[in-house]
Amino acid sequence: MTAPVTEAPTLPELEQRLALVACGERPGKTRACGSCRKKGQALLRITSTGAADALATLICGTKSPKYRACALCRQKAVQMIHIYNGEAE
C-alpha cells in the first residue's frame, strides 16, 4: 500500500512557513513577525542549499564570523532544512 500523495507547498507558502519557524513557531502563532518575513527569501535560498550553519547565523542575527549562532537557532535551521526536504511537518 502506498502513502497518499500530498501536494507540495508553493514557494510563497514555503517561504512563509520557514519565516514562521525562524520567528519561533508555537501553538496559536500563525504568522512570522515583520522582520522574519523580510528574511523569507534569504531563508528559503539558504535552506535550499542545506547550509545549516549559514542558516542558523541568519536566524540568530550573528554578524561576525567569530561568533556562532545559539543552540536554539541551530535547531531551527535543522528543522527548516527538514521541512524544505519534505521530511517533517
N, CA, C and O atoms as a DFTB+ gen file, in Angstrom:
356 C
 N C O
     1  1       0.845      -1.169       0.000
     2  2       0.000       0.000       0.000
     3  2       0.897       1.241       0.000
     4  3       1.899       1.283       0.713
     5  1       0.548       2.218      -0.774
     6  2       1.354       3.425      -0.862
     7  2       0.727       4.526      -0.019
     8  3      -0.478       4.548       0.230
     9  1       1.584       5.428       0.403
    10  2       1.114       6.560       1.196
    11  2       0.398       7.542       0.279
    12  3       0.736       7.632      -0.901
    13  1      -0.579       8.277       0.792
    14  2      -1.276       9.251      -0.040
    15  2      -0.315      10.352      -0.481
    16  3       0.564      10.772       0.271
    17  1      -0.501      10.794      -1.684
    18  2       0.344      11.857      -2.231
    19  2      -0.212      13.191      -1.756
    20  3      -1.398      13.476      -1.923
    21  1       0.648      13.997      -1.166
    22  2       0.234      15.327      -0.743
    23  2       0.856      16.339      -1.676
    24  3       1.950      16.137      -2.202
    25  1       0.159      17.407      -1.867
    26  2       0.630      18.445      -2.759
    27  2       1.745      19.238      -2.088
    28  3       1.644      19.600      -0.916
    29  1       2.793      19.499      -2.831
    30  2       3.910      20.276      -2.305
    31  2       3.483      21.730      -2.138
    32  3       2.698      22.240      -2.936
    33  1       3.992      22.398      -1.111
    34  2       3.638      23.806      -0.924
    35  2       4.251      24.658      -2.028
    36  3       5.293      24.315      -2.587
    37  1       3.601      25.758      -2.330
    38  2       4.161      26.700      -3.290
    39  2       5.344      27.406      -2.644
    40  3       5.500      27.368      -1.424
    41  1       6.171      28.045      -3.451
    42  2       7.330      28.750      -2.887
    43  2       6.919      29.836      -1.892
    44  3       7.538      29.938      -0.833
    45  1       5.904      30.652      -2.186
    46  2       5.498      31.641      -1.174
    47  2       5.028      30.992       0.130
    48  3       5.310      31.506       1.213
    49  1       4.315      29.872       0.034
    50  2       3.866      29.179       1.248
    51  2       5.058      28.631       2.024
    52  3       5.106      28.720       3.251
    53  1       6.009      28.070       1.307
    54  2       7.201      27.532       1.948
    55  2       8.014      28.653       2.589
    56  3       8.520      28.504       3.701
    57  1       8.133      29.759       1.890
    58  2       8.850      30.918       2.432
    59  2       8.194      31.398       3.722
    60  3       8.890      31.701       4.691
    61  1       6.867      31.470       3.746
    62  2       6.146      31.895       4.943
    63  2       6.326      30.894       6.081
    64  3       6.483      31.286       7.237
    65  1       6.304      29.617       5.757
    66  2       6.480      28.567       6.769
    67  2       7.866      28.645       7.389
    68  3       8.010      28.537       8.607
    69  1       8.892      28.833       6.552
    70  2      10.259      28.937       7.060
    71  2      10.423      30.181       7.927
    72  3      11.100      30.140       8.954
    73  1       9.806      31.286       7.516
    74  2       9.869      32.513       8.313
    75  2       9.205      32.315       9.667
    76  3       9.681      32.835      10.676
    77  1       8.103      31.562       9.693
    78  2       7.420      31.288      10.956
    79  2       8.302      30.452      11.881
    80  3       8.371      30.723      13.080
    81  1       8.968      29.452      11.343
    82  2       9.880      28.642      12.162
    83  2      11.006      29.514      12.704
    84  3      11.352      29.426      13.882
    85  1      11.576      30.352      11.849
    86  2      12.661      31.237      12.276
    87  2      12.190      32.188      13.377
    88  3      12.951      32.521      14.287
    89  1      10.945      32.616      13.288
    90  2      10.392      33.582      14.240
    91  2      10.103      32.952      15.600
    92  3      10.063      33.642      16.619
    93  1       9.905      31.649      15.604
    94  2       9.594      30.981      16.867
    95  2       8.197      30.403      16.834
    96  3       7.295      30.888      17.518
    97  1       8.025      29.382      16.052
    98  2       6.733      28.727      15.883
    99  2       6.260      28.149      17.212
   100  3       7.030      27.533      17.948
   101  1       4.981      28.360      17.502
   102  2       4.360      27.793      18.703
   103  2       2.855      27.717      18.466
   104  3       2.343      28.362      17.551
   105  1       2.142      26.940      19.275
   106  2       0.693      26.804      19.085
   107  2      -0.002      28.169      19.106
   108  3       0.244      28.994      19.986
   109  1      -0.859      28.384      18.134
   110  2      -1.609      29.631      18.055
   111  2      -0.943      30.716      17.241
   112  3      -1.606      31.666      16.826
   113  1       0.334      30.603      17.006
   114  2       1.052      31.610      16.217
   115  2       0.976      31.193      14.755
   116  3       1.434      30.111      14.389
   117  1       0.402      32.044      13.926
   118  2       0.186      31.682      12.528
   119  2       1.019      32.482      11.545
   120  3       1.094      32.128      10.368
   121  1       1.644      33.554      12.007
   122  2       2.443      34.394      11.108
   123  2       3.741      34.799      11.790
   124  3       3.807      34.960      13.009
   125  1       4.762      34.958      10.973
   126  2       6.046      35.452      11.467
   127  2       5.968      36.965      11.645
   128  3       5.112      37.627      11.058
   129  1       6.853      37.491      12.446
   130  2       6.921      38.940      12.616
   131  2       7.430      39.578      11.311
   132  3       7.900      38.876      10.416
   133  1       7.337      40.869      11.215
   134  2       7.762      41.582      10.015
   135  2       9.227      41.368       9.687
   136  3       9.587      41.214       8.520
   137  1      10.062      41.356      10.691
   138  2      11.489      41.161      10.478
   139  2      11.787      39.788       9.878
   140  3      12.581      39.674       8.945
   141  1      11.153      38.752      10.413
   142  2      11.375      37.393       9.899
   143  2      10.766      37.224       8.516
   144  3      11.323      36.513       7.680
   145  1       9.613      37.878       8.258
   146  2       9.011      37.802       6.924
   147  2       9.925      38.442       5.891
   148  3      10.017      37.958       4.763
   149  1      10.604      39.530       6.264
   150  2      11.526      40.196       5.337
   151  2      12.715      39.301       4.993
   152  3      13.285      39.414       3.908
   153  1      13.088      38.418       5.911
   154  2      14.195      37.487       5.677
   155  2      13.750      36.260       4.882
   156  3      14.578      35.411       4.553
   157  1      12.461      36.154       4.570
   158  2      11.891      34.961       3.964
   159  2      12.619      34.457       2.732
   160  3      12.911      33.265       2.639
   161  1      12.918      35.335       1.783
   162  2      13.603      34.907       0.561
   163  2      14.999      34.399       0.858
   164  3      15.427      33.389       0.300
   165  1      15.708      35.085       1.727
   166  2      17.060      34.644       2.091
   167  2      16.999      33.317       2.841
   168  3      17.840      32.444       2.626
   169  1      16.015      33.160       3.715
   170  2      15.856      31.901       4.439
   171  2      15.618      30.754       3.465
   172  3      16.214      29.685       3.592
   173  1      14.742      30.986       2.492
   174  2      14.436      29.958       1.506
   175  2      15.662      29.616       0.671
   176  3      15.944      28.443       0.427
   177  1      16.383      30.627       0.239
   178  2      17.572      30.417      -0.597
   179  2      18.640      29.617       0.155
   180  3      19.201      28.669      -0.394
   181  1      18.920      29.986       1.386
   182  2      19.946      29.281       2.156
   183  2      19.465      27.888       2.543
   184  3      20.240      26.932       2.518
   185  1      18.181      27.771       2.903
   186  2      17.636      26.458       3.259
   187  2      17.780      25.492       2.094
   188  3      18.061      24.311       2.299
   189  1      17.589      25.980       0.877
   190  2      17.663      25.105      -0.295
   191  2      19.060      24.528      -0.502
   192  3      19.215      23.499      -1.161
   193  1      20.072      25.179       0.052
   194  2      21.446      24.682      -0.088
   195  2      21.793      23.665       0.996
   196  3      22.758      22.913       0.859
   197  1      21.015      23.643       2.063
   198  2      21.301      22.729       3.169
   199  2      22.406      23.218       4.086
   200  3      22.911      22.453       4.907
   201  1      22.786      24.472       3.961
   202  2      23.866      25.038       4.771
   203  2      23.318      25.455       6.141
   204  3      22.949      26.611       6.349
   205  1      23.272      24.506       7.056
   206  2      22.666      24.745       8.368
   207  2      23.374      25.847       9.156
   208  3      22.712      26.648       9.816
   209  1      24.695      25.903       9.100
   210  2      25.423      26.930       9.854
   211  2      25.094      28.335       9.342
   212  3      24.867      29.250      10.134
   213  1      25.068      28.500       8.029
   214  2      24.742      29.806       7.454
   215  2      23.300      30.191       7.771
   216  3      23.013      31.352       8.062
   217  1      22.412      29.231       7.715
   218  2      21.006      29.481       8.017
   219  2      20.837      29.876       9.482
   220  3      20.115      30.825       9.790
   221  1      21.492      29.159      10.373
   222  2      21.415      29.475      11.802
   223  2      21.965      30.872      12.081
   224  3      21.433      31.598      12.921
   225  1      23.018      31.241      11.383
   226  2      23.600      32.573      11.544
   227  2      22.613      33.644      11.125
   228  3      22.488      34.664      11.802
   229  1      21.910      33.433      10.019
   230  2      20.904      34.400       9.570
   231  2      19.765      34.501      10.577
   232  3      19.323      35.602      10.904
   233  1      19.291      33.374      11.064
   234  2      18.190      33.367      12.032
   235  2      18.604      34.098      13.312
   236  3      17.848      34.911      13.843
   237  1      19.798      33.803      13.795
   238  2      20.282      34.339      15.064
   239  2      20.659      35.817      14.959
   240  3      20.637      36.547      15.950
   241  1      21.000      36.239      13.759
   242  2      21.408      37.624      13.570
   243  2      22.861      37.857      13.924
   244  3      23.275      38.997      14.135
   245  1      23.639      36.791      13.992
   246  2      25.058      36.903      14.302
   247  2      25.768      37.516      13.103
   248  3      25.753      36.949      12.010
   249  1      26.379      38.654      13.305
   250  2      27.021      39.358      12.192
   251  2      28.479      38.957      12.002
   252  3      28.971      38.926      10.875
   253  1      29.151      38.659      13.064
   254  2      30.573      38.369      12.996
   255  2      30.818      36.878      12.809
   256  3      30.190      36.065      13.487
   257  1      31.716      36.503      11.905
   258  2      32.025      35.074      11.734
   259  2      32.713      34.461      12.955
   260  3      32.823      33.239      13.058
   261  1      33.182      35.315      13.888
   262  2      33.838      34.815      15.098
   263  2      32.835      34.167      16.046
   264  3      33.212      33.330      16.866
   265  1      31.551      34.547      15.941
   266  2      30.537      34.064      16.871
   267  2      29.607      33.080      16.178
   268  3      29.188      33.295      15.041
   269  1      29.297      32.011      16.873
   270  2      28.369      31.007      16.334
   271  2      26.951      31.361      16.742
   272  3      26.719      32.058      17.730
   273  1      26.026      30.868      15.965
   274  2      24.618      31.046      16.300
   275  2      24.309      30.250      17.569
   276  3      24.992      29.275      17.883
   277  1      23.291      30.669      18.282
   278  2      22.907      29.970      19.513
   279  2      22.318      28.595      19.181
   280  3      21.985      28.311      18.030
   281  1      22.197      27.758      20.197
   282  2      21.693      26.392      20.014
   283  2      20.263      26.385      19.487
   284  3      19.925      25.549      18.650
   285  1      19.418      27.299      19.959
   286  2      18.037      27.346      19.502
   287  2      17.965      27.651      18.007
   288  3      17.186      27.033      17.282
   289  1      18.767      28.590      17.553
   290  2      18.761      28.941      16.131
   291  2      19.349      27.821      15.279
   292  3      18.930      27.631      14.138
   293  1      20.301      27.088      15.810
   294  2      20.830      25.925      15.080
   295  2      19.754      24.850      14.961
   296  3      19.650      24.198      13.922
   297  1      18.950      24.653      16.013
   298  2      17.847      23.691      15.961
   299  2      16.804      24.118      14.927
   300  3      16.297      23.293      14.166
   301  1      16.494      25.411      14.909
   302  2      15.535      25.930      13.935
   303  2      16.046      25.695      12.513
   304  3      15.274      25.323      11.629
   305  1      17.334      25.909      12.293
   306  2      17.915      25.721      10.964
   307  2      17.765      24.277      10.502
   308  3      17.392      24.025       9.356
   309  1      18.050      23.345      11.374
   310  2      17.914      21.927      11.028
   311  2      16.455      21.600      10.740
   312  3      16.158      20.885       9.782
   313  1      15.542      22.117      11.559
   314  2      14.110      21.886      11.347
   315  2      13.686      22.444       9.985
   316  3      12.924      21.799       9.265
   317  1      14.169      23.623       9.631
   318  2      13.805      24.246       8.364
   319  2      14.310      23.428       7.176
   320  3      13.616      23.305       6.167
   321  1      15.503      22.873       7.292
   322  2      16.037      22.054       6.217
   323  2      15.194      20.784       6.068
   324  3      14.934      20.344       4.948
   325  1      14.772      20.203       7.172
   326  2      13.885      19.034       7.117
   327  2      12.553      19.382       6.460
   328  3      12.036      18.613       5.649
   329  1      12.007      20.525       6.805
   330  2      10.745      20.970       6.199
   331  2      10.937      21.157       4.693
   332  3      10.111      20.710       3.898
   333  1      12.017      21.810       4.312
   334  2      12.296      22.053       2.893
   335  2      12.397      20.743       2.127
   336  3      11.909      20.633       1.003
   337  1      13.028      19.763       2.735
   338  2      13.219      18.466       2.078
   339  2      11.990      17.563       2.193
   340  3      12.004      16.430       1.712
   341  1      10.937      18.059       2.826
   342  2       9.711      17.282       2.954
   343  2       9.810      16.161       3.967
   344  3       9.038      15.203       3.913
   345  1      10.761      16.272       4.901
   346  2      10.986      15.225       5.885
   347  2      10.223      15.444       7.176
   348  3      10.153      14.540       8.008
   349  1       9.653      16.615       7.362
   350  2       8.948      16.913       8.607
   351  2       7.824      17.885       8.320
   352  3       7.860      18.635       7.345
   353  1       6.858      17.860       9.157
   354  2       5.767      18.841       9.043
   355  2       5.588      19.551      10.346
   356  3       4.721      20.416      10.463
